[in-house]
Amino acid sequence: MKDLFSTDLTLGILGGGQLGKMLLTETRKYDIRTKVLDPSADAPGRLSCNQFVLGDFKDFDTVYSFGKDVQYLTIEIESVNTDALEKLRDEGVSVNPSPEVIKIIQNKAGQKEFYRDHQIATSPFLTFGSKAELLEAVEQGSVTIPFVWKAASGGYDGFGVSIVKKKEDLYPLGEGACIAEDLIPFEKELSVIVARNAQGEMKCFPTVEMEFHPTANQVEYVLCPADLSNDLDSKARDLAMKVADALKLEGVLAVEMFLTREGEILVNESAPRTHNSGHLTIENNYTSQFEQHLRAVLGLPLGDTTMKCPAVMANLVGAEGHSGDVTYEGYGDLLAMAGVNIHIYGKRQTRPFRKMGHVTVIGKTRAEAREMAERAKEGIQVKSIKS
């Protein structure tokens, strides 16, 4: 094992958003030298790294130039230039997750095909090269309404996903490649974050439930532990480990799942990085998802993922009708509440439903934590400064 602490060995991170910022907290704890690339001069991670580079992580030359003087390279976002990552790996940089894994995840059609090819349970789907092909399939009856439409690439935080309930819902859909999934009647939406290192060691965090905002289609609350039988909980963890093993992942993988009314667990989507559904691990687990990702990509032993107590996370997002320079209101009373942990990401500009922070509440019971999290979410208002 290489000596990593207090040395000149450098970890490069593509992306300096909130995930990068929280990852950098762990690198600072271990005194690991870091270099961050992000296209925004106000990126939240700009202040916590040893070196910040302003640039486009989708551009080949920028990524290649950035990575030439680092020994380890990882991501906080999937939309990066994988050709540059392949070249850097060929030249000796340790790149994790691998470019092959990132490519699979970048394209939702390819991701679904990967699940099918590796006998990983997922909802039935069809892929299409364009909107025109999809419309023709609907006309011919090979795709029946209702169904879930997903753009093959470019979607995030609920964007690029639509539920088609009637024919009129087809018209606003994007023109590019896409998939049509069966609309699954589910009981719960679950997530399991699993870590895997180069030695094949794997550890899962506790299964969590996710509650989504009805219009923004993004996670609003994450509840831990999930309200599941021991059998279903084991099935969810086993499924997450199966995905990570099939990918030969090195890092953490967030596996989002559906629990159907029939008791079946299906993989919805995966992300080979730290994830919104794992933020509560900072306060609620002996090892956070961010430290675990760091351990995995650096080839270190994985940490203990035991839950300390029930917890609920609530996303803090920009209020509707507010865009511009951000201001936060109503947090004063919350700072005095035991068990309430406020995280502000450091984004200077707000817009409706933009993720600006989160609150994690720990409690004696999940119900108690859920009630306090709702109060905290309602108490903090993320608005724009009015001139």
N, C-alpha and C positions, 0 to 999 in steps of 0.2 A: 504494500500500500504506500503510495507516494505521500510525502509530507505536504499537506495542503495549508495548514494553519500558519499564519504570519510568514508567508513566503511570497515570491514574485510570480508564482503560478496564477494565471488569471482565468476566471470564469466569464465568458461572454454571454450576454442575455439579449436576445432579439425581442424587443418590446419593453417599454418602461411605464406601462399603465399600472393600475392598482395591483394586478397580480405580481408584476415585477417589483413594485414597491414592497409588498409583503414578503416576497422571496428575499429581497435585499436585507430585511430585518434579520433573517437567519444567517446570511453571509457575514454581516457585521458582528453577530454574536461569536462566530468562529474566526473572525479576522481573515476572511477569504477575499482576495483582491478581485474586483469586478469591473466590467466594462459593459455599458448599456447602449443599445442603438434604438432610437425612436424618432419618428418624423415630427414630433411636436416638441417645440422648445419648452413647453410647460408640462412635459410628461411628469407624472407623479414620482417616478423613480429617479429623476435627474439629480436629486440632492443626496441620495443614499449610496451612490456608487462611487468607485474611485475615479472612473472616467466616463463621461457622457458624450456620445457621438450623435449629432443631429443628422438623420438620413432615413431613406426609405428602405425598410426591410423586405420589400418586394423586388427591389432592383438588384440584379446579379452583381454588378461591379461594386455597389455599396456594401452588400453583405460579404462578398469575398474579401474586399479590402479591410472591412471591420474585423473579420475572423482570422486574419493571417497571423496576428501576434497574440492570440489567446490559445490556451491549452485545452480548455473545455468550452463547449458551446451548447446552450439550451435555448428554449423559447418560452414566452408567456402568451403567445398567440400563434395560431396555425397558418395565417396568411403570409408566409415568408417564402423567399426564393429558395426552393429545394435544390435547384441545379448548383447554386453557389455552395450550399451545404455539402453536396456530394463531392465537389472539388476540394473543399476544405478537409473533409474526412480523408479523401485520398492522399492528402498531403500531411496527414498525421494528427489533425485536430480531432479530439473526442467529441462527437456530435450526438447528443441525445435529447429528446427522442430522435431516432434515426430518420434520415430523409425519406426512406421508404414508408415508415409509419406516418409521417406528416402528409405525404402524398395521398395515402389511403383516406385519411381523415379529412383532408381539404375538400374532397369531392364526395358529396353525400350519396351519389349513385354508386361510386366505387366502394364507399364504406358499407352500404347495404349489400352489395355483391360479395364483399369480403365475409360478412356474417353468413350469408347463404352458402358460400363455398366452404366455410369451416364449420358448418352444422351448428351455428350459434343461433338460438331462437330469436326471431325478429318478426315484425308484422309483414304480411305479403305486400309486394310492391312490383311496379313496372317502371322502367326507365325510358326516357324520351330525349331525343336530341334537340328538340325545340318545342315551343308552345304549339306550333302548327301540328306537329305529330301528336301531341296530347289531345288537341281538339278533334283531330280525325279519329283517334281511339275512342273518345267519348261518343262521337257520332255513330261509330260502328258498334258501340256497346261493349268493347273489351275493357273499358273503364267506366264504372257506374258511379253516379253521384248518390250519396256523399262520399268524399275521399279527402285525404290530406295531400296537398301539393307542397313540394319543397324544391326550391332552387338547388341545382346540383352544386353550385359554388356561390360563395359570397354572402351567405346568410349568417346572422349573429343576433343574439339576444332577442329572438322572436321575429326578426326580420328575415324574409325569404321563406316564410312558412305561412300557409293559409289553409283553412278548412273550407272546402268547396261544398256548400250545402244546396246550391241551386245553380242553374245554368248561367245566370247573370254573374255569379262569382268568378266565372272563368275569364271574363274580359279584362280585369285589372292585373292578371297574372303576368309575370315577367316573360320575356320572349325566349330566353335561353334554355339550355338543357335542364331537365328537371326529373323528379320522380313523382309517381302517384302511389300513395300508400293506402291500404285499407284503413278506414276509420275504426280504431279499436275502442270498444266500450270498456274502459278500465275503471278499477276501483281506486287505485292509488298510482301516483308517479313517484318513483323511487330513484335513489342514486347511491352507488357504492364507489368510493375512491379506493383504488388498489395501487400499491407500489410494487415494482419489480426492479431488481438490480442485475448487474452483469452476471452474477453467479446463479441467477434464476430464483433467488429468494423472493418470496411474495408475502405481503401483509395487507390486509384489508382494514379500512376504517369501518366503524359501525354503519349499518344501512340507515339512510335518512329518508324522510318523506319530503316532497316538495309541493308547495301550494303556489299556483300561478295566478298572476293578475289576469282578470277576464278579458281585458281589451289589449293590453300591451303584450300579452303572451310571453312574459318573462317571469322568472322566479320572484315571488314576493316574500314567502316565508320558507325556511328550511327547518324541519323538526327532527330532533334526535333524542332518543332512538325512534326508529320507525315502529309503528304499531303493527307488528307482524308476529305470527307464530314462529317458534324456533325452526320449524321445517322450512317455512318460506324465507326466513332470514338466511338460513344456510344456502338455500337455492340461489338467492340473490348474490351472495358473496361468491359462491362457486361459479356462477355465470360471469361475474366480473373478472375472476381469475382466469377463466377460460379465454376471455377476450385478450387480456394482457399477455397470456402465454402464447396465444396464436400470433399476436403481433410481434412477439419477442421484444417487448417493450423494455426500455431502461428509463425509469422515471415514474411519475404517477399518472394514472389514467382514471378519469371520471367516466363512469358508465351509467348513463341514464336509462331507466327501465320503466315499463308498464306492468302493473299487476292487474291481470284481467279478472273479470267477474267469475271466470271458471277456475281461478287460482293458478293460472299460467303466468310465468314471468318472461317478458320479451324485452330484448335490447332495443332501445329507441335510437340513441346516438352516443358516441364516445368522444372524449377530448383528451389528448395525450399531454396534459399539463395540469397545473393547479386550476381549481374550478370554483365557481360561485357556491356550489353545494357543499364545499368543504371549508368555508371560511370559519365556521364555528369551531373547527379543530384547534384554532389558535388558543382559545380559552378552555376548551372542553376535552382535550386529549393530551396525553403525556408527550406525544410528538405531534406537531401540527403537520398539515399537508405540505406546507412550504418547506419545513425542515426535512420532511421525508423525501420530497422531490430532490432537494439538494443532496441528501445522502445517496439517493439512487443514481443520479447522473454523475456523481463523483466517485462511485464505486465503493461507498462506505456501507457498513452494516445498517440495516433498516432499524428504525426506532419502534418503541412500544406504542401501539395505537389504541390502547385501552381508554374507554370513556370515563371521565371523572364523575360526571353527573348529567342529568338531563339538561338540554339546551335548545334554544330556538334562535335562529338568525332571521333578521328582517332587513331587506334591502332598502336603502335610502336613495330615492330617485328624484330627479327633477320634477317639480310640480307642473301640472298642465297649465298652459298659458304663460309660462315663464321661460325666457331664453335670454342669455347674456351673462354678465358678470354675476357670480353666485354670492348669495348670502344665506346663512343658516340661522333659523329662528327656533326658539323653544327648547333648546337643549340644556338650559341651566339647571332645571329641577332634576333632570335625568342623571346628571353627574353625581347627585347625592344618593342615588338609589343603589343599594347593594345588588350585585349581580349583573348590572347593566354595563356593557362595554361598547363604547362608541368608537367607530373607525371612520375617519374622514379621509378620502383618497387624495385630495389636493388638486383636483381639477378646477381650473379657474372659471370655466364657462359651463353653465347649466343649460339644459333644454329638456322638454317633456320626456320623462321616463329614462333619461340618461342616468346610469349608475354613478352616484356621487359618494356613496359610503355605505356602511352597514352597521347594524347594531346586533350584538350577540348577548342574549340574556341567559344566565344559568340559574337554575332553581332546584328546589327539592323534588318537584315533579315536572313532567313535561307540560301538563296543563297549566301549572303556575307560570312556567317560563313562557308559554304561548301567550298568556294573558298580558304579562309584563312586556313582551315584545311588541304586541299590538299597541299598547299604550305608548311605548317608546317611538314606534313608527309614526303614530299619529301626532306625537308631541314635537317631533323635529320636522320643520318645514324647510324644504330646499327651494329657494326662490331666486329670482334675479333682482339685482339692485335697480330700483326705479329712479330715473333721473328727475 
